[in-house]
Amino acid sequence: MEGAWVALALTLKVALWATALNGVLGVAIGYAMARWRFPGRELLDAVFTLPMVMPPTVLGYYLLVLIGSHGPIGAWLIQHLGIRLIFTWQGAVIAATVVAFPLVFKGARAAFETVDAQLEQAARTLGIHELGVFFRVSLPLAWRGILAGLLLAFARALGEFGATLMVAGSIPGRTQTLSIAVYEAVQAGQDDVANFLVGLTSITCIAVLLSAGRLVPGRVAPRDA
Amino acid sequence: MIWDIDLHRVLLHEGSRFELAVRFASDAPRLVLYGPSGSGKTQTLKMIAGIARPDSGRVAVAGRTLFDSVAGARLPPQARRLGCVFQDYALFPHLSVRQNIAFGRRRGLLNPSAAPRDEAVERWIAAFHLEAVSAHLPHQLSGGQRQRTALARALVNAPSALLLDEPFAALDKSLRQRLRDELKDLQAQLRLPMLLITHDDDDLRLLSDQVVHLQAGKVVQDPATAEAALVG
């Protein structure tokens, strides 16, 4: 059963990393899409949203093609930095990040679009430069929507299965996350292990939801009426 | 020349075309830009402030050239040193009155502290009788307090001119009268050039040294014509 705890720790590690990466990438791209107008913006939005609608195995396949040892990114990483991503927990992080990305990106874009552009303009006339405007006005006012997106992304990353299996495989103790361990246990007929893993996963999810409920309301500045 | 403005911009919106060609020069310390809604007043103000971009033209305020399309000069809004009071005041809803006023006094990535730290900020809080509400958030303020907070926020930066977009539109009539007098006194005290947008005749009568009439994106030379157009 101690394998279950290893799987839980790995799952949390992967989900936290994926959420943190999306906290930067999803928020930055969400802001850019909310504020900048350029031709092809909606097409780009659709591309960024694709991971939400595509089967995770298809995404995993795309990732294999890109970051596999023969892929354009994977080959470069091996050649120049000696980094191999396939069948590593870092590979699992990339898979979970891509799968959960639209949840943060969509939430952040919508949240930034509700921020009155006039407030940002007022900040500029007061002498504050773009980065200051972002961190002092846009981000604090969009925080609620972004946090909701991040929590959904964390939950999605916790349960990630298809893309992770394609990219990182199922190596016990190294890349075997909870959801993959459940599948393996059931396939192997180890019902007691499966029961324990399923119980553990359920409790983890409930804990995440409860802490999310505590986190969201109190931390947000009230909006102007 | 205090105001030397020449702005040209064509706006295309959902198939309709609006051409803005506003040109005026004036030495009036209190200049009012007057016209019906949709005449391009706010656009003009935003272009002077640098938060909207004209296609071409020139903006010089109080002897400083802020924009000149021929010379290729364009100062960003951060460098124009103009105090702006927006129509609905655009106070930062997540910051207290004190933090709102101190906003431009603190550069960098962090908002000003909620504690009183800055002498100039405290001076303006006192001048506008905002001591009692200095820790309040904008949604807890009355209309007059919001307007004063917005004014203080613009003035604490020591701007070289003040731009106001319908500063009294959101207030009831009796308060409007009092705040008009306040603004008039303040302008006289500070000797700060002031450009005020309005479609209210009382503002025009009480606050202007000179009036620029705007109609459908153009300056109307003869005020009588403007009146006729307004009625018709």
Contacts between the chains, C-beta under 8 A, distances in Angstrom:
chain1	res1	chain2	res2	distance
A	116	B	90	7.2
A	118	B	86	5.9
A	118	B	88	7.8
A	118	B	90	4.8
A	119	B	90	5.4
A	119	B	92	6.1
A	119	B	93	7.9
A	121	B	46	7.6
A	121	B	49	7.8
A	121	B	51	4.2
A	121	B	77	7.3
A	121	B	86	7.9
A	121	B	90	7.5
A	122	B	84	6.7
A	122	B	86	6.1
A	122	B	90	4.1
A	122	B	92	7.7
A	123	B	92	7.7
A	123	B	103	7.0
A	124	B	50	7.7
A	124	B	51	6.2
A	124	B	76	7.4
A	124	B	77	4.2
A	124	B	78	5.7
A	125	B	49	5.4
A	125	B	50	7.5
A	125	B	51	6.6
A	125	B	77	5.0
A	125	B	78	7.8
A	125	B	80	7.3
A	125	B	82	6.4
A	125	B	83	7.6
A	125	B	84	4.4
A	125	B	154	7.9
A	126	B	103	5.4
A	126	B	104	3.3
A	126	B	153	7.0
A	126	B	154	7.8
A	126	B	157	6.2
A	127	B	78	4.9
A	127	B	79	7.8
A	127	B	81	7.8
A	127	B	104	5.0
A	127	B	107	7.2
A	127	B	157	6.4
A	128	B	78	6.8
A	128	B	103	7.3
A	128	B	104	6.7
A	128	B	107	7.1
A	129	B	78	5.9
A	129	B	107	7.8
A	131	B	109	6.3
A	132	B	107	6.9
A	132	B	108	6.2
A	132	B	109	5.5
A	135	B	109	4.5
A	135	B	110	7.5
A	136	B	103	7.8
A	136	B	109	6.8
A	136	B	110	7.0
A	136	B	111	4.9
A	137	B	92	6.2
A	140	B	94	5.0
A	140	B	111	7.8
A	141	B	93	7.1
A	141	B	94	6.1
A	221	B	93	7.4
A	221	B	94	3.7
A	222	B	93	7.3
A	222	B	94	7.5
A	222	B	137	6.4
A	222	B	139	6.9
A	223	B	93	5.4
A	223	B	94	7.7
A	223	B	139	7.7
A	224	B	91	7.2
A	224	B	93	3.2
A	224	B	137	7.7
A	224	B	138	5.5
A	224	B	139	4.8
A	225	B	139	4.3
